Amino acid sequence: MNEDGRIIGLHLNSGERNSKRLDTRYCIVFEVKDGRMISGREHFFHLANRDDVWS
């Protein structure tokens, strides 16, 4: 955790849905306060790929 109370998790999402393939990296930025996660935001590297698979 850094000085402003944030932790970053990096991930690779892979999968297939309705013959559409998902392979994209993303990160989640968690905000931590008093030792507890209070929020999280996802940031996708290929948002168009993610949207195509889930549309």
C-alpha positions in Angstrom: 0.0 0.0 0.0 1.3 3.5 -0.8 1.0 6.6 1.3 -2.4 7.7 0.0 -4.1 4.4 1.0 -4.3 2.7 -2.4 -3.5 -0.8 -3.6 -3.3 -1.9 -7.2 -4.0 -5.4 -8.5 -3.0 -6.4 -12.0 -4.9 -9.2 -13.8 -5.5 -10.9 -17.1 -9.0 -11.8 -18.0 -9.4 -14.6 -20.5 -12.6 -16.4 -21.5 -15.1 -17.1 -24.2 -18.8 -16.2 -24.4 -21.1 -16.9 -27.4 -18.0 -17.6 -29.6 -16.4 -14.3 -28.7 -13.0 -14.4 -27.1 -11.9 -12.1 -24.2 -8.1 -11.6 -23.6 -7.4 -8.3 -21.9 -5.4 -7.0 -19.1 -6.9 -4.8 -16.4 -6.1 -3.4 -13.0 -8.2 -2.7 -10.0 -7.3 0.3 -7.8 -8.6 -0.3 -4.2 -8.9 2.5 -1.7 -8.1 1.4 1.9 -9.0 3.2 5.1 -8.4 1.9 8.6 -7.3 -1.5 7.2 -10.5 -2.0 5.2 -11.2 -1.7 1.5 -13.8 1.0 1.0 -13.8 1.2 -2.8 -12.4 -0.4 -6.0 -12.3 0.8 -9.6 -11.5 -1.4 -12.6 -9.4 0.0 -15.5 -9.4 -2.1 -18.7 -6.6 -1.9 -21.3 -8.9 -3.0 -24.2 -12.4 -1.7 -23.2 -13.7 -2.4 -26.7 -12.8 -6.1 -26.5 -14.5 -6.4 -23.1 -17.6 -4.6 -24.3 -17.8 -6.8 -27.4 -17.7 -10.0 -25.3 -20.3 -8.8 -22.8 -22.7 -7.1 -25.3 
